[in-house]
């Protein structure tokens, strides 16, 4: 009887030790925030689905959070990374301690979409236009498009703060707003449903739409965690850009769409705008900074290194090149 008790005790102890050394229990938790679904977000989902984060010992939670809120939650330590690179650029120029550590899209892919009866930007005089936040990327680009078409965004139009495309699109269809910038996913759908495309944002501004951002504190205190996340994310980006058919199928799942032709159009449109290596030329980045200084009325000198830190993404690219890694 005593022998059986000893054997049973040993088995229980062995099971306990197995649980302690279960790799899944050792994963480090990471949270990343994004404003609305787009290809600049999809590659994170792909990296998660393909198990790239788990290979790095990370358990990643992907949350939908608006730009200015994402910055605050990151500074508070509630999220580790966020994708709102445009909002981060504005914040960094103002002196907020955040760094853009990857750029995946340096040309905006938004389209200015209006209700069916509006056929030109001139007709937006006096219109209600939806934006995501008072000083976020959508607001900055919307104001610039209006100004370049002779419309004062303060005096001649009413910009109201709303949510992402999932909120602004129904508002547009219901005529609660008359126009808004939309990502290609919603833009293509809207045009198919009879709404009017007035302009492409990329024809008016150069702007960082897709990227990866974290805090300066995170970089200094947890560089290994940042490096792991960047490496796995870059794998997801390379998968997205090199595997068209699987990526389209995954987009259909995420967007809950059975319209393969439409999703393929979205993929082809957005993939052409994405930056494969994850960083842009310093000259272009300095122009972004200088333009943002004018927008935010900041006069101090700001260098590229004050806003961007590409050391992690460059290291990941070098490692892939050396190892010959391919998705």
N, C-alpha and C positions, 0 to 999 in steps of 0.2 A: 504493500500500500504506500509505504514511504517512497519507494523507488518511482512509482507512478506519479506521486505528487512532485517529486524532483524533476521528472521528465516534463510534466505539464508546466512547471514553473520555468524551465529552460525554454520551452516552446513559446510561452508568452513573452519572455524576455527577448527572444530572437525576433519575434514579430514586432515588438516595440522598437528594437534597433533598426529593423528594416524601414519602419515608418520614419524614424529619425533621419535616415539617410536617403529617403525618397527625394530624387532631384526636384520633383515638382514642388516640394515643400520649401526648397532652398531658393526658389526664384525671387528675384528682387522686383518689387512693385514699381511700376512707372505709369504716370498719367500724362496723356497728351491731349490738348484741347484744339478744336477746329471750329470755324464759324459756320460753314455750310459745306455740303458734299460737292466735291469736284475732284478732278484728277490729281490735284495737289494734295489731296487727302487719301485718295484711293490706294496709293502705293504703301501707305502705312497699314491699311487694312490687308493688303496683299502680303506684306511682310509678316503680319500677325498670322494670317491663314497658312502661309508656307512654313511657319515655324521658325523663321529667322530670329525672332526675339528670344524664343526659348533656347535656341542654340547659344545665345549670348547670356543666358541665365536671367532673362527678364520676363516678367509677367506684365503685359501692357494693357492699360485701359484707355480707350479712345472716347473722348467726351465732346459733345457739341456745346461750345461756349462762345459767345460773341467776343469780338476783338478786345475792347477796352476792359471787359470783365476778365478775359483770359490773362491779360497783363497783370491785373490786380491779384488774381488767384495764384499766378506764378510767383509774384513777389512775396506773397504770403506763404509760399511753400506748399500750396494745395495741389498744384499741378507742376510737373517737371519741365514740360515743353509745350509750345503752342505754335500754330502754323500761320498766324496772322502777321506776316512779315511786313506788310504795309503799315499796319498800326504800330508795330514794333519800331519801324523806322522813325515814325513821327515821335514816338515816346523817347527813343534813344537820342534823337536830336535835341529834345527838351532836357536831356540829362537823366532820364530814368535808367537805372542800371540793368539793362537787358542787352543781349547780343544776338544778332542774327548769325546762326552758325551754318546755314545752308540756304542756297537760293535755287529753287527748282523751276521758277517761272519769272522772268524779268520783263515780260511784256504782258499787260493785262488782257485777258480773254473775254472780259465782260462785253455784253452788248446792251445798248440802251433800248429797252423795249417799251412800247407805248400801247395804249388802247387802240382799237381798230380805226376809230375816227380821226386819230392824229397821224398825219402823214409826214410831218417835218418837225425839226427841232424848234423852228420859229413858233410853232403852235403851242409850245410848252410855256409861253408867256402867260403867267397867272395860274399855271398848273400846280397840282400837288404831286411831289415826287418822293418816292420812298428811298430811305437810306438805312443802313444798319446801326450807325452810331454817329454822334455829332462831328467827330474828327477822324473817323476811321477811313480805310482805303476807299470804300464806296463813296463816301462823302467828298473826299478830296478830288477823286476823278470826276464825279458828277458835276461838281462846281466848275471844274476846268472845262468840261465839254460845254456847259452852259455859257461860260464867259467867252469862249472862242466862237460862239454863235450869237454874241451880242445880247445875252440874257444875264442880268445881274442875279446871282443865286440867292441874294438876300432880299432885294427889292421886287424882283420880277417873278419869283417863284416861291413856293412854300415847300421846304424840305422837312419831312417828318421822319422821326426815328421809328423803325419797325424791326422785325426779326430778320431771319435769313430768307432765302428764296421760297421756302415752304410757307412763309407768312406773307411775303410781298406779292407772290404770284396770285394767290386767291384775292388779295386786295386789289390787284390790277384788273383781274377779270371782273371783279365786282364794282369797278370804277371808284373805289375808295381812294385810289391814287391813279394818276394818269400816266405815270412813267416810272421806271426804275432800272438800274443796271442789274443784269442777270448773268450767271455763269452759263457756259455753253449748253450744259444739260437742260436747264430750264429755258434758255433762249430758243433752242431748236424746237422744243416742245411747244413753246408759246407761238412761234411763227407758224407751226403746223396747225395750230388752233385758231389762226386768224389775226393774231396780234401783230403789231408793226415794229419792225426793226428800224430804228432811226440812225444808229451809228455803232461803230465798233470802237471801244475804248482805246485799243491799240493804235488807232489812227490819230488820236489826240494827245496821248501821254505815254511816257515810258515810266513804268511803275512796277515795283516788286509785288506780284500777286501771290506767288507760292514760295514758301520757304520753311525754315525750322528755326525756332527761337527759344532761348532759355535765359536765365538770369546770370549775371556776372558771378553771383555767389555760388550758383550751381557749378559753374565752370571751375571756380577756384577750389571748392570743397569736395566735389564729386566728379573729377575729370574722367575716372574709369567708367563710371555710369554713363556719362555723356558719350564717351567713345564707343561703348557697346551699343547704345541706342542708335547713334549715327551710322555705325557699320551695318547694323541689321536693316535700318531704314533705306540705306543706299542699295542694299540687295533688293529690297522691294521695288525701288524705283527702276532698277535695271531690269527686273522681271517685267514690270509694266511696259517698259519701252521696247523690249526685245521679243516679248511673247504676245503678239496681237490677239490671236484667237482666244487663248485662255483668259486674257485680261478683259476682252469684250464680254465673254461669258460671265465673268465675275462682276463686271459692271452691271449686267442685266440683273443679277441677283441682288446687288446692293441697291440699285435704283428701282427694283421690283417692276421691271419692264420686260415685256415679251416682244417688244418691237426691236428686233436685232438691227435692222437697217438704221434706225434712229441712233441707237447706242453706238454702232460702228461709226456713224458720222461724228458723234461726240468724241469718240476715241481718236479718230484721225485728226480732228480739229485741235484738240488739246495736246496730243502727243507731239505735234509739230512745234508747239510753243515751249515745251519743257526743256530745262537745261540738264543734260545727262550727267555731267560731272558734279553738279551741285554747287557751283559758284560762278560768279560773273566777273568780267574784267573790272579792274580797279577804276578805270576811267569812267565806265558806265555807272559804277556805284557812287563815285564822287559826284557825278551829275545828279543822281537821285538825292544825295544828301543836300546838295546846294539848292535843288528845287524845293525840298522839304523845309530847308531853313527859311526860304522866302514865304512858304505857306504858313509856317508856325511863327514867323517873325523873330527868329533867333539870329543873333549877329556874331556870336563867337565862332572861332575857327573849329571845324570838326573834320577829322581825318577819317578815312575808310576804316582804319583799325580801331577807331573809337566806337564804331557801330557794328562792324562785322568781325567775326573770328572763324576763319575757314580752316584752322589747323586740324580739326577733327575730320572734316570731310576730305581734305587733301590726303591725310594719313590713310583713311579707308580706301580711297582710290589707289594709292600707292600699293597697299597690301593686296588688293584685288589684281592689280597689274602683275605683281611679283608672283602671286600664287596661280594666276590664270583662271581665277574663279569666274564662272558663268552660271546664270540661273538655269 
